[in-house]
Amino acid sequence: MSFLRVPASGIAIVLLATACAEAPTDPSEASPPPELSVITPLLLPPGADWGVYFVSFNQDRSLNARVIHYPDGSATGSGSFVVPGGRSGVLRVTSATGYGDCLPNGAACGEFTNVPESALVAGIATLATGKELPFTLDLHSNFWPTVSTYDDATLTLCYTSRRCIDYSFFGELHHEPQ
């Protein structure tokens, strides 16, 4: 059995030759937009332009939310929550508006994508008791896991026209397409 033996200097020459054969790239050129992930077709329904998904990491409360946005400005989605005081329920999303910059990591919208980093969401919460009440949900990206600060969410439940309570969560905000 014989093995191909190439001196180290020969490998260096081959690497240098292939590197010089490649066309130089201008670092100021914009990178191509991110590609769709394998799971995008499972998470983003046909016709939707973007979606955000939040899951909390808190030990004393829980929030998960799915928000789908469409090009005509409409939105759908759902979620569930458990907050201090024993209140729990489900969320039905009726509107969503992106805010701030876009993916990836705070790029100018339209540069790579028009998928917003953060979103303001509204809809109807149905408590475990059956009572329906309006909610707003601020899903805010802190660019986690790129940075060490988790993303956060503020769920505001309005029990009466004068009594709204904010519940804060930290966790992960996933975007599609990402």
C-alpha positions, -999 to +999 in steps of 0.1 A: +000+000+000+015+033-010+007+067+004+009+100-015+036+121+001+035+158-006+060+181+010+046+209+032+060+235+008+040+218-020+008+222+000+015+259+006+021+265-031-012+248-040-031+269-014-014+301-026-022+293-062-059+287-055-062+318-033-047+339-061-070+324-087-101+336-068-116+369-077-110+395-049-141+406-031-149+441-020-156+441+017-181+470+013-203+448-009-235+438+009-238+402+019-266+382+002-298+379+021-301+351+046-314+318+031-347+303+043-341+276+069-353+241+066-380+247+092-394+279+075-421+260+056-433+244+089-433+277+108-444+302+082-477+296+064-480+302+026-486+339+019-471+352+052-442+376+050-428+371+085-434+355+118-421+358+153-422+332+180-414+338+217-408+313+245-400+324+280-374+310+303-388+324+336-393+299+365-423+317+381-443+325+350-447+313+314-454+328+280-453+314+246-465+332+215-467+326+178-473+357+156-478+355+118-478+387+097-491+390+061-482+415+034-517+432+036-509+442+072-531+416+089-519+392+115-529+359+132-514+339+159-518+323+193-501+317+226-506+308+262-495+323+295-493+317+332-487+348+354-482+354+392-515+353+410-526+321+394-539+336+363-535+317+331-551+316+296-547+316+259-540+344+234-555+351+201-535+375+180-555+400+159-528+425+149-490+429+148-467+457+138-429+453+135-407+480+150-371+489+152-346+476+127-347+443+108-328+410+106-300+403+110-291+419+143-305+453+137-297+458+100-316+486+082-349+473+069-347+464+032-310+459+034-312+421+039-348+415+048-379+432+060-383+409+089-385+431+120-364+424+150-392+433+174-430+435+172-460+450+190-489+426+191-526+429+202-555+406+205-579+389+229-568+368+259-592+342+272-586+334+309-589+299+323-622+312+339-636+319+304-634+357+307-621+375+276-601+406+278-578+427+255-541+422+256-510+438+241-477+421+238-443+438+232-419+412+218-385+429+220-353+415+206-320+421+224-302+400+197-299+370+219-280+346+215-256+370+197-254+389+230-257+376+265-290+394+273-321+374+267-349+388+245-378+401+265-416+404+263-442+425+282-477+411+283-503+437+293-537+423+303-565+448+308-589+434+333-610+466+332-608+499+312-588+514+341-569+483+354-542+470+331-513+450+345-479+444+328-462+410+332-425+408+321-408+378+307-373+369+294-366+342+268-360+337+231-376+355+202-373+334+170-379+350+136-390+335+103-376+337+078-345+340+099 
